[in-house]
C-alpha cells in the first residue's frame, strides 16, 4: 500500500479487509480484478450522487449509503462499508446534522478506499 494511505483510521477501522480480499483471489483468481473494478465504479458513481444529496438527508441518501456499504463490504473495503452503513442509519433515524457531516466525511473515505483497492489489482 502507498505511504499516502493510512491503513487504519482514527477509530482503528482498517481500510481493507486483506483476508476477505485474499479469499476472493483464492476463489475467483484473475476474475477478482474485474470485480474490484466494478465495485470501484459503483462506489464512485454512488458517491457522486451522495455528494449531491448530502445537504438534505433523505430516504434516497439512505438507499445510496446502503448500496455503498454493501458493495464495499463485498470487496473488503471495511472502513467505507462501516461508515456508509452508519450514514444510512443516521438518515433513517432523522439525524440530519450528523448525516450531513457523515456524508461529507464519507467522500474522503471513499477516495482513500478506492485508491487502496486499486493498488491490490494483481
LUMPA-712940 format. One record per residue: residue number from 1; residue in three letters; x, y, z of N, C-alpha, C in turn. Coordinates in steps of 0.2 Angstrom, whole numbers, plus 5000, padded with zeros to 4 digits. Layout:
<nodes>
+-----+--------+------+------+------+------+------+------+------+------+------+
| num | residu |   nu |   nv |   nw |  cau |  cav |  caw |   cu |   cv |   cw |
+-----+--------+------+------+------+------+------+------+------+------+------+
| NUM |    ALA |    X |    Y |    Z |    X |    Y |    Z |    X |    Y |    Z |
...
+-----+--------+------+------+------+------+------+------+------+------+------+
</nodes>
This chain:
<nodes>
+-----+--------+------+------+------+------+------+------+------+------+------+
| num | residu |   nu |   nv |   nw |  cau |  cav |  caw |   cu |   cv |   cw |
+-----+--------+------+------+------+------+------+------+------+------+------+
|   1 |    UNK | 5004 | 4994 | 5000 | 5000 | 5000 | 5000 | 5004 | 5006 | 5000 |
|   2 |    UNK | 5002 | 5011 | 4997 | 5005 | 5018 | 4997 | 5006 | 5021 | 5004 |
|   3 |    UNK | 5012 | 5024 | 5005 | 5013 | 5028 | 5011 | 5008 | 5034 | 5012 |
|   4 |    UNK | 5004 | 5035 | 5007 | 4999 | 5041 | 5007 | 4993 | 5038 | 5010 |
|   5 |    UNK | 4992 | 5032 | 5011 | 4986 | 5029 | 5013 | 4986 | 5026 | 5020 |
|   6 |    UNK | 4983 | 5029 | 5025 | 4983 | 5027 | 5032 | 4979 | 5020 | 5032 |
|   7 |    UNK | 4982 | 5015 | 5034 | 4979 | 5008 | 5034 | 4973 | 5008 | 5039 |
|   8 |    UNK | 4974 | 5012 | 5044 | 4968 | 5012 | 5049 | 4967 | 5019 | 5051 |
|   9 |    UNK | 4960 | 5020 | 5052 | 4958 | 5027 | 5053 | 4959 | 5028 | 5060 |
|  10 |    UNK | 4956 | 5034 | 5062 | 4957 | 5036 | 5069 | 4953 | 5031 | 5074 |
|  11 |    UNK | 4948 | 5028 | 5072 | 4945 | 5023 | 5076 | 4948 | 5016 | 5075 |
|  12 |    UNK | 4953 | 5016 | 5072 | 4956 | 5009 | 5071 | 4953 | 5005 | 5066 |
|  13 |    UNK | 4948 | 5007 | 5062 | 4945 | 5003 | 5057 | 4949 | 5002 | 5051 |
|  14 |    UNK | 4952 | 4996 | 5049 | 4956 | 4996 | 5043 | 4952 | 4998 | 5037 |
|  15 |    UNK | 4956 | 5000 | 5032 | 4953 | 5002 | 5025 | 4951 | 4995 | 5022 |
|  16 |    UNK | 4956 | 4991 | 5022 | 4955 | 4985 | 5018 | 4954 | 4979 | 5023 |
|  17 |    UNK | 4950 | 4974 | 5021 | 4950 | 4968 | 5025 | 4954 | 4963 | 5020 |
|  18 |    UNK | 4960 | 4963 | 5022 | 4965 | 4959 | 5017 | 4963 | 4951 | 5017 |
|  19 |    UNK | 4961 | 4949 | 5022 | 4959 | 4942 | 5022 | 4953 | 4940 | 5018 |
|  20 |    UNK | 4948 | 4945 | 5018 | 4942 | 4944 | 5013 | 4945 | 4945 | 5006 |
|  21 |    UNK | 4949 | 4950 | 5005 | 4951 | 4950 | 4998 | 4955 | 4944 | 4996 |
|  22 |    UNK | 4959 | 4942 | 5000 | 4963 | 4936 | 4999 | 4959 | 4930 | 4997 |
|  23 |    UNK | 4953 | 4929 | 5001 | 4948 | 4924 | 4999 | 4945 | 4925 | 4993 |
|  24 |    UNK | 4944 | 4931 | 4991 | 4941 | 4932 | 4984 | 4946 | 4930 | 4979 |
|  25 |    UNK | 4952 | 4932 | 4980 | 4958 | 4930 | 4975 | 4958 | 4922 | 4974 |
|  26 |    UNK | 4958 | 4919 | 4980 | 4959 | 4912 | 4980 | 4953 | 4908 | 4976 |
|  27 |    UNK | 4947 | 4911 | 4977 | 4941 | 4908 | 4974 | 4940 | 4910 | 4967 |
|  28 |    UNK | 4941 | 4916 | 4965 | 4940 | 4919 | 4959 | 4946 | 4920 | 4954 |
|  29 |    UNK | 4952 | 4920 | 4957 | 4958 | 4921 | 4953 | 4958 | 4928 | 4950 |
|  30 |    UNK | 4960 | 4928 | 4943 | 4960 | 4934 | 4940 | 4954 | 4938 | 4939 |
|  31 |    UNK | 4948 | 4934 | 4940 | 4942 | 4937 | 4939 | 4941 | 4942 | 4945 |
|  32 |    UNK | 4945 | 4942 | 4950 | 4944 | 4947 | 4956 | 4945 | 4954 | 4953 |
|  33 |    UNK | 4950 | 4955 | 4949 | 4951 | 4961 | 4946 | 4945 | 4965 | 4943 |
|  34 |    UNK | 4941 | 4961 | 4939 | 4935 | 4963 | 4936 | 4930 | 4965 | 4942 |
|  35 |    UNK | 4930 | 4961 | 4947 | 4925 | 4963 | 4952 | 4927 | 4969 | 4956 |
|  36 |    UNK | 4934 | 4970 | 4957 | 4936 | 4976 | 4960 | 4935 | 4982 | 4956 |
|  37 |    UNK | 4936 | 4981 | 4950 | 4935 | 4987 | 4945 | 4927 | 4989 | 4945 |
|  38 |    UNK | 4923 | 4984 | 4945 | 4916 | 4986 | 4945 | 4914 | 4989 | 4952 |
|  39 |    UNK | 4916 | 4986 | 4957 | 4915 | 4989 | 4964 | 4917 | 4996 | 4964 |
|  40 |    UNK | 4923 | 4998 | 4962 | 4926 | 5004 | 4962 | 4922 | 5009 | 4958 |
|  41 |    UNK | 4919 | 5007 | 4952 | 4915 | 5011 | 4948 | 4908 | 5012 | 4952 |
|  42 |    UNK | 4905 | 5007 | 4955 | 4899 | 5008 | 4958 | 4900 | 5013 | 4964 |
|  43 |    UNK | 4905 | 5012 | 4968 | 4906 | 5017 | 4973 | 4907 | 5024 | 4971 |
|  44 |    UNK | 4911 | 5025 | 4966 | 4912 | 5032 | 4963 | 4905 | 5035 | 4961 |
|  45 |    UNK | 4901 | 5031 | 4957 | 4895 | 5034 | 4955 | 4890 | 5035 | 4960 |
|  46 |    UNK | 4890 | 5031 | 4965 | 4885 | 5032 | 4971 | 4888 | 5038 | 4975 |
|  47 |    UNK | 4894 | 5039 | 4976 | 4897 | 5044 | 4980 | 4896 | 5051 | 4976 |
|  48 |    UNK | 4896 | 5051 | 4970 | 4894 | 5057 | 4966 | 4887 | 5059 | 4968 |
|  49 |    UNK | 4882 | 5054 | 4968 | 4875 | 5056 | 4970 | 4874 | 5057 | 4977 |
|  50 |    UNK | 4878 | 5054 | 4982 | 4878 | 5056 | 4989 | 4880 | 5063 | 4990 |
|  51 |    UNK | 4885 | 5065 | 4986 | 4888 | 5072 | 4987 | 4882 | 5077 | 4985 |
|  52 |    UNK | 4878 | 5075 | 4980 | 4873 | 5079 | 4978 | 4867 | 5080 | 4983 |
|  53 |    UNK | 4866 | 5074 | 4986 | 4860 | 5074 | 4991 | 4862 | 5076 | 4998 |
|  54 |    UNK | 4869 | 5076 | 5000 | 4871 | 5077 | 5007 | 4868 | 5083 | 5010 |
|  55 |    UNK | 4866 | 5088 | 5007 | 4863 | 5094 | 5011 | 4856 | 5093 | 5013 |
|  56 |    UNK | 4853 | 5088 | 5011 | 4846 | 5086 | 5013 | 4845 | 5079 | 5014 |
|  57 |    UNK | 4848 | 5076 | 5019 | 4847 | 5069 | 5020 | 4840 | 5066 | 5020 |
|  58 |    UNK | 4839 | 5061 | 5016 | 4833 | 5058 | 5014 | 4833 | 5051 | 5013 |
|  59 |    UNK | 4828 | 5048 | 5012 | 4827 | 5040 | 5010 | 4832 | 5039 | 5004 |
|  60 |    UNK | 4832 | 5043 | 4999 | 4837 | 5042 | 4994 | 4844 | 5042 | 4996 |
|  61 |    UNK | 4846 | 5046 | 5000 | 4853 | 5046 | 5003 | 4854 | 5040 | 5007 |
|  62 |    UNK | 4849 | 5038 | 5011 | 4850 | 5032 | 5015 | 4851 | 5026 | 5010 |
|  63 |    UNK | 4847 | 5025 | 5005 | 4847 | 5020 | 5000 | 4854 | 5020 | 4997 |
|  64 |    UNK | 4857 | 5026 | 4994 | 4863 | 5026 | 4991 | 4869 | 5024 | 4996 |
|  65 |    UNK | 4868 | 5026 | 5002 | 4873 | 5024 | 5008 | 4873 | 5017 | 5009 |
|  66 |    UNK | 4867 | 5014 | 5009 | 4866 | 5006 | 5009 | 4870 | 5003 | 5004 |
|  67 |    UNK | 4869 | 5005 | 4998 | 4872 | 5002 | 4992 | 4880 | 5003 | 4992 |
|  68 |    UNK | 4882 | 5008 | 4994 | 4890 | 5009 | 4995 | 4892 | 5004 | 5000 |
|  69 |    UNK | 4888 | 5004 | 5006 | 4890 | 4999 | 5011 | 4891 | 4992 | 5009 |
|  70 |    UNK | 4885 | 4990 | 5005 | 4885 | 4983 | 5003 | 4891 | 4981 | 4998 |
|  71 |    UNK | 4892 | 4986 | 4993 | 4897 | 4984 | 4988 | 4904 | 4984 | 4991 |
|  72 |    UNK | 4905 | 4989 | 4996 | 4911 | 4990 | 4999 | 4913 | 4983 | 5003 |
|  73 |    UNK | 4908 | 4981 | 5007 | 4909 | 4975 | 5011 | 4910 | 4969 | 5007 |
|  74 |    UNK | 4907 | 4969 | 5001 | 4909 | 4963 | 4996 | 4916 | 4962 | 4994 |
|  75 |    UNK | 4919 | 4968 | 4994 | 4926 | 4968 | 4991 | 4931 | 4969 | 4997 |
|  76 |    UNK | 4929 | 4970 | 5003 | 4934 | 4971 | 5008 | 4935 | 4978 | 5010 |
|  77 |    UNK | 4931 | 4983 | 5008 | 4933 | 4990 | 5010 | 4929 | 4991 | 5017 |
|  78 |    UNK | 4932 | 4988 | 5022 | 4929 | 4988 | 5028 | 4927 | 4995 | 5031 |
|  79 |    UNK | 4932 | 5000 | 5031 | 4930 | 5006 | 5034 | 4925 | 5010 | 5030 |
|  80 |    UNK | 4925 | 5009 | 5024 | 4920 | 5013 | 5019 | 4913 | 5009 | 5021 |
|  81 |    UNK | 4913 | 5003 | 5021 | 4906 | 4999 | 5022 | 4904 | 5002 | 5029 |
|  82 |    UNK | 4908 | 5002 | 5034 | 4906 | 5004 | 5041 | 4903 | 5011 | 5041 |
|  83 |    UNK | 4907 | 5015 | 5038 | 4904 | 5022 | 5038 | 4898 | 5023 | 5034 |
|  84 |    UNK | 4898 | 5020 | 5028 | 4892 | 5021 | 5024 | 4886 | 5018 | 5027 |
|  85 |    UNK | 4886 | 5012 | 5031 | 4880 | 5010 | 5034 | 4878 | 5014 | 5040 |
|  86 |    UNK | 4883 | 5017 | 5043 | 4882 | 5022 | 5049 | 4878 | 5028 | 5046 |
|  87 |    UNK | 4880 | 5030 | 5040 | 4876 | 5036 | 5037 | 4869 | 5034 | 5035 |
|  88 |    UNK | 4868 | 5028 | 5033 | 4861 | 5025 | 5031 | 4857 | 5025 | 5038 |
|  89 |    UNK | 4860 | 5023 | 5043 | 4856 | 5023 | 5050 | 4854 | 5030 | 5052 |
|  90 |    UNK | 4859 | 5035 | 5051 | 4858 | 5042 | 5053 | 4852 | 5045 | 5049 |
|  91 |    UNK | 4852 | 5043 | 5042 | 4847 | 5046 | 5038 | 4840 | 5043 | 5040 |
|  92 |    UNK | 4840 | 5037 | 5041 | 4834 | 5033 | 5043 | 4831 | 5036 | 5050 |
|  93 |    UNK | 4836 | 5038 | 5054 | 4834 | 5040 | 5061 | 4832 | 5047 | 5061 |
|  94 |    UNK | 4833 | 5051 | 5055 | 4831 | 5058 | 5055 | 4837 | 5062 | 5058 |
|  95 |    UNK | 4843 | 5060 | 5059 | 4848 | 5063 | 5062 | 4852 | 5068 | 5057 |
|  96 |    UNK | 4848 | 5073 | 5055 | 4850 | 5077 | 5049 | 4857 | 5080 | 5050 |
|  97 |    UNK | 4859 | 5083 | 5055 | 4865 | 5086 | 5056 | 4871 | 5081 | 5056 |
|  98 |    UNK | 4870 | 5076 | 5059 | 4875 | 5070 | 5059 | 4876 | 5067 | 5052 |
|  99 |    UNK | 4870 | 5066 | 5049 | 4870 | 5063 | 5042 | 4874 | 5068 | 5037 |
| 100 |    UNK | 4873 | 5074 | 5038 | 4876 | 5079 | 5033 | 4884 | 5079 | 5034 |
| 101 |    UNK | 4886 | 5079 | 5041 | 4893 | 5078 | 5042 | 4896 | 5071 | 5040 |
| 102 |    UNK | 4892 | 5066 | 5041 | 4895 | 5059 | 5039 | 4895 | 5059 | 5032 |
| 103 |    UNK | 4890 | 5062 | 5028 | 4891 | 5061 | 5021 | 4897 | 5065 | 5018 |
| 104 |    UNK | 4899 | 5071 | 5021 | 4905 | 5074 | 5019 | 4911 | 5070 | 5020 |
| 105 |    UNK | 4911 | 5067 | 5026 | 4917 | 5063 | 5028 | 4918 | 5057 | 5024 |
| 106 |    UNK | 4912 | 5054 | 5022 | 4912 | 5048 | 5018 | 4915 | 5049 | 5011 |
| 107 |    UNK | 4915 | 5055 | 5008 | 4918 | 5056 | 5002 | 4926 | 5055 | 5002 |
| 108 |    UNK | 4929 | 5057 | 5007 | 4936 | 5056 | 5008 | 4938 | 5049 | 5010 |
| 109 |    UNK | 4934 | 5046 | 5014 | 4935 | 5038 | 5015 | 4934 | 5034 | 5008 |
| 110 |    UNK | 4929 | 5036 | 5004 | 4928 | 5033 | 4998 | 4934 | 5034 | 4993 |
| 111 |    UNK | 4937 | 5040 | 4993 | 4943 | 5041 | 4989 | 4949 | 5037 | 4991 |
| 112 |    UNK | 4950 | 5037 | 4997 | 4956 | 5033 | 5000 | 4955 | 5026 | 4999 |
| 113 |    UNK | 4948 | 5023 | 5000 | 4947 | 5016 | 5000 | 4948 | 5014 | 4992 |
| 114 |    UNK | 4945 | 5018 | 4988 | 4945 | 5016 | 4981 | 4953 | 5016 | 4978 |
| 115 |    UNK | 4957 | 5020 | 4981 | 4964 | 5021 | 4979 | 4967 | 5014 | 4982 |
| 116 |    UNK | 4966 | 5013 | 4988 | 4969 | 5007 | 4991 | 4967 | 5000 | 4987 |
| 117 |    UNK | 4960 | 5000 | 4986 | 4958 | 4994 | 4982 | 4961 | 4993 | 4975 |
| 118 |    UNK | 4962 | 4999 | 4972 | 4966 | 4999 | 4965 | 4973 | 4996 | 4966 |
| 119 |    UNK | 4976 | 4997 | 4971 | 4983 | 4995 | 4972 | 4983 | 4988 | 4973 |
| 120 |    UNK | 4978 | 4984 | 4974 | 4978 | 4977 | 4976 | 4977 | 4973 | 4969 |
| 121 |    UNK | 4975 | 4976 | 4964 | 4974 | 4973 | 4957 | 4981 | 4969 | 4956 |
| 122 |    UNK | 4980 | 4963 | 4953 | 4986 | 4959 | 4953 | 4988 | 4957 | 4946 |
+-----+--------+------+------+------+------+------+------+------+------+------+
</nodes>
